[in-house]
Amino acid sequence: MQQENIRCIPVWSGWVRLTHWLIAFGVLFQIVSAWAIQHGNVDYAFWRDWHMISGQLLLISVVGRIILLFLLPGSGHWRALLPDKAQWDGLLQMVRFYLSFGKFPLPNWFAHNPFWRQLYPLLWLVLIAACATGLVYNAPYTLAGLSMHSLHGNLAVLISGFVILHVLAAFLHDLKGKGAAISGMINGLRYFHVAVAHKPPPETPFKGSTPPVYVSVDSIKRNTP
């Protein structure tokens, strides 16, 4: 007989969540302010100045997130981004899930999504490059035949596309899954549903009541790709 147990497990540290939301709101403000700058019916100087200030704060947040990779244990460490065999299997399942528009079963994972975990380091590099080109936006430099403002704009398009896909995916994960992916990045906790073998309770000392079943965190990690 199988019994499903639900455990609420701390996954994300406060520092990881803080830098995540600083980066998220920083990118969102950069997109909004860049849109405002390109329209003549707004206060150009106001939005330009705050776009530059927000970009510098965003750069600090990204660098801080990278530094945390070498300071935090567990899911906050850089090793947590290295895929193993189970994660590669989970990646293939995620691809099937996306291509089927959520009809294929959503795989389980402990911390980083097996599909997006490969993209996070690339996103951080793109964000750093976008911030750097923004600092020299009007400089007469070129890279690969592109001026700094052209390169900055192209990087901004990549970042905007990532944000749209990432937000849609996060809502889809919460809609189809049981792990509380969105709230987990707010309170640091995720839910894990684990099926364990349940034996009938002895007649004594429980006297007809069902004894409690305890599931260790290690068993949860072993049962999630």
Phi and psi in degrees as a GROMACS rama.xvg file:
@    title "Ramachandran Plot"
@    xaxis  label "Phi"
@    yaxis  label "Psi"
@TYPE xy
-102.356  135.388  GLN-2
-124.347  131.414  GLN-3
-88.7856  125.022  GLU-4
-110.328  139.727  ASN-5
-112.485  124.31  ILE-6
-120.796  138.983  ARG-7
-99.9022  113.146  CYS-8
-117.773  131.996  ILE-9
-66.212  125.835  PRO-10
-118.879  -46.429  VAL-11
-107.642  129.878  TRP-12
-73.9467  164.091  SER-13
-62.2033  -35.9001  GLY-14
-66.9555  -40.2225  TRP-15
-64.3571  -43.7581  VAL-16
-66.041  -39.6347  ARG-17
-62.2927  -49.1904  LEU-18
-67.376  -34.4384  THR-19
-59.5196  -48.1406  HIS-20
-75.8155  -30.2928  TRP-21
-62.8578  -43.1707  LEU-22
-66.4505  -43.2935  ILE-23
-61.2815  -50.367  ALA-24
-70.1096  -32.1054  PHE-25
-63.8617  -45.1225  GLY-26
-64.3694  -42.4975  VAL-27
-60.6621  -43.8117  LEU-28
-66.3857  -36.509  PHE-29
-62.6604  -40.4572  GLN-30
-65.0701  -46.0815  ILE-31
-65.009  -45.9083  VAL-32
-67.8754  -35.2262  SER-33
-64.7213  -39.1749  ALA-34
-63.743  -41.34  TRP-35
-66.4026  -37.9429  ALA-36
-61.7778  -33.06  ILE-37
-81.6456  0.312308  GLN-38
-113.288  131.929  HIS-39
-77.0436  -10.0663  GLY-40
-94.238  25.4978  ASN-41
-127.057  170.57  VAL-42
-76.9569  97.9295  ASP-43
-59.9549  -47.0175  TYR-44
-62.1674  -40.4277  ALA-45
-60.7692  -52.3105  PHE-46
-69.3873  -34.5712  TRP-47
-64.7725  -45.8269  ARG-48
-63.0019  -45.3506  ASP-49
-71.4702  -28.5306  TRP-50
-63.316  -41.2669  HIS-51
-70.7376  -41.223  MET-52
-64.3293  -46.6852  ILE-53
-63.1051  -36.9972  SER-54
-63.2596  -39.0574  GLY-55
-68.535  -40.2299  GLN-56
-65.4281  -37.0835  LEU-57
-63.5093  -42.0985  LEU-58
-61.1656  -42.4636  LEU-59
-62.5505  -40.7506  ILE-60
-64.9162  -42.2459  SER-61
-66.0697  -44.5288  VAL-62
-62.3571  -39.4872  VAL-63
-62.6966  -39.68  GLY-64
-64.3031  -38.3125  ARG-65
-67.9349  -40.0447  ILE-66
-62.1285  -38.5198  ILE-67
-62.2797  -24.8107  LEU-68
-59.4631  -25.354  LEU-69
-103.17  -2.23032  PHE-70
-113.713  -32.5023  LEU-71
-91.0681  147.341  LEU-72
-87.9067  178.224  PRO-73
61.157  -133.386  GLY-74
-68.5347  -15.6484  SER-75
-87.288  -7.63029  GLY-76
-83.9374  155.449  HIS-77
-64.0559  -26.9155  TRP-78
-65.2401  -24.1214  ARG-79
-67.8609  -14.7447  ALA-80
-91.5288  -6.96007  LEU-81
-84.135  120.675  LEU-82
-76.1365  140.791  PRO-83
-109.108  -171.706  ASP-84
-60.8728  -42.2547  LYS-85
-62.9942  -36.3743  ALA-86
-70.1691  -35.9754  GLN-87
-64.4953  -39.8036  TRP-88
-62.7731  -41.317  ASP-89
-64.0449  -34.9376  GLY-90
-61.5094  -44.9216  LEU-91
-63.748  -38.6533  LEU-92
-66.3103  -36.5569  GLN-93
-65.6507  -39.2554  MET-94
-61.469  -44.4951  VAL-95
-62.395  -39.5782  ARG-96
-61.5456  -45.1546  PHE-97
-69.3259  -43.7069  TYR-98
-66.1096  -27.0255  LEU-99
-90.0676  5.58607  SER-100
56.2968  41.6643  PHE-101
87.8825  2.9467  GLY-102
-81.8544  -31.2087  LYS-103
-73.9812  143.735  PHE-104
-56.7587  137.734  PRO-105
-78.0527  123.825  LEU-106
-70.5523  164.695  PRO-107
-94.2052  151.439  ASN-108
-152.521  159.701  TRP-109
-87.3969  -55.299  PHE-110
-122.186  -83.6508  ALA-111
-76.5875  135.263  HIS-112
-60.2516  132.679  ASN-113
-63.249  -19.6151  PRO-114
-87.2796  -47.939  PHE-115
-79.6807  -19.6572  TRP-116
-60.7057  -32.2058  ARG-117
-70.9382  -22.8957  GLN-118
-90.0528  -21.8155  LEU-119
-59.8011  -48.9573  TYR-120
-60.4796  -36.8938  PRO-121
-65.1012  -39.8684  LEU-122
-62.0236  -42.8518  LEU-123
-61.8719  -40.2592  TRP-124
-65.3791  -40.9589  LEU-125
-65.1061  -39.5302  VAL-126
-63.9732  -42.4331  LEU-127
-62.9126  -43.1356  ILE-128
-64.0696  -39.3977  ALA-129
-65.5092  -41.9139  ALA-130
-66.0275  -40.105  CYS-131
-65.44  -44.1777  ALA-132
-68.613  -27.2056  THR-133
-68.5141  -33.2701  GLY-134
-68.9441  -26.8846  LEU-135
-116.615  36.4635  VAL-136
-55.4773  -41.5369  TYR-137
-99.5636  8.96999  ASN-138
-74.2865  151.097  ALA-139
-83.943  36.0993  PRO-140
-94.6563  156.537  TYR-141
-133.79  152.083  THR-142
-142.438  122.204  LEU-143
56.0844  35.0903  ALA-144
79.2842  4.22263  GLY-145
-109.294  138.293  LEU-146
-71.905  167.013  SER-147
-63.6413  -39.7243  MET-148
-71.091  -32.6419  HIS-149
-69.3521  -42.6677  SER-150
-64.759  -40.9155  LEU-151
-61.0303  -42.5526  HIS-152
-66.0319  -40.2776  GLY-153
-65.4624  -40.4009  ASN-154
-65.4236  -36.9689  LEU-155
-63.6706  -37.0001  ALA-156
-64.6535  -42.5006  VAL-157
-60.8047  -44.6967  LEU-158
-64.2503  -42.4178  ILE-159
-62.4081  -42.0023  SER-160
-63.0524  -41.3514  GLY-161
-61.8549  -44.3963  PHE-162
-60.8909  -45.9973  VAL-163
-60.9594  -47.9632  ILE-164
-65.8616  -39.0262  LEU-165
-66.4099  -42.2155  HIS-166
-65.9508  -44.3546  VAL-167
-61.0724  -42.2674  LEU-168
-64.9298  -40.9273  ALA-169
-61.7079  -43.7087  ALA-170
-66.2682  -37.4327  PHE-171
-66.4008  -37.8739  LEU-172
-63.3003  -43.5354  HIS-173
-68.6645  -31.5449  ASP-174
-70.4217  -40.8774  LEU-175
-98.0809  -17.9114  LYS-176
-104.444  -177.096  GLY-177
-125.497  9.21089  LYS-178
-94.4448  0.595447  GLY-179
56.2635  57.3209  ALA-180
-65.2553  -40.9797  ALA-181
-72.9864  -50.6121  ILE-182
-65.3567  -24.5998  SER-183
-62.2742  -31.7538  GLY-184
-83.2047  -2.06479  MET-185
-100.002  -50.639  ILE-186
-104.551  -4.05746  ASN-187
84.2664  -0.0821859  GLY-188
-110.004  144.959  LEU-189
-130.625  155.14  ARG-190
-102.372  138.535  TYR-191
-126.884  127.26  PHE-192
-100.221  116.345  HIS-193
-124.254  125.389  VAL-194
-88.9912  124.872  ALA-195
-126  151.694  VAL-196
-67.9765  133.998  ALA-197
-118.012  123.563  HIS-198
-98.8913  144.549  LYS-199
-58.0987  139.018  PRO-200
-69.8958  148.404  PRO-201
-68.5434  159.696  PRO-202
-64.7972  -28.1508  GLU-203
-134.814  149.106  THR-204
-94.2129  10.5099  PRO-205
-83.3745  -17.3575  PHE-206
53.6044  52.6725  LYS-207
91.5819  -12.3601  GLY-208
-88.6346  155.237  SER-209
-84.8391  126.048  THR-210
-67.6486  152.147  PRO-211
-68.007  146.468  PRO-212
-112.812  125.528  VAL-213
-108.157  135.551  TYR-214
-120.511  125.265  VAL-215
-78.3784  157.237  SER-216
-61.9849  -36.4795  VAL-217
-60.2192  -39.6573  ASP-218
-67.0961  -32.8282  SER-219
-65.7541  -45.1613  ILE-220
-63.0519  -36.5936  LYS-221
-69.4983  -26.0352  ARG-222
-94.2816  1.15419  ASN-223
-114.297  135.21  THR-224
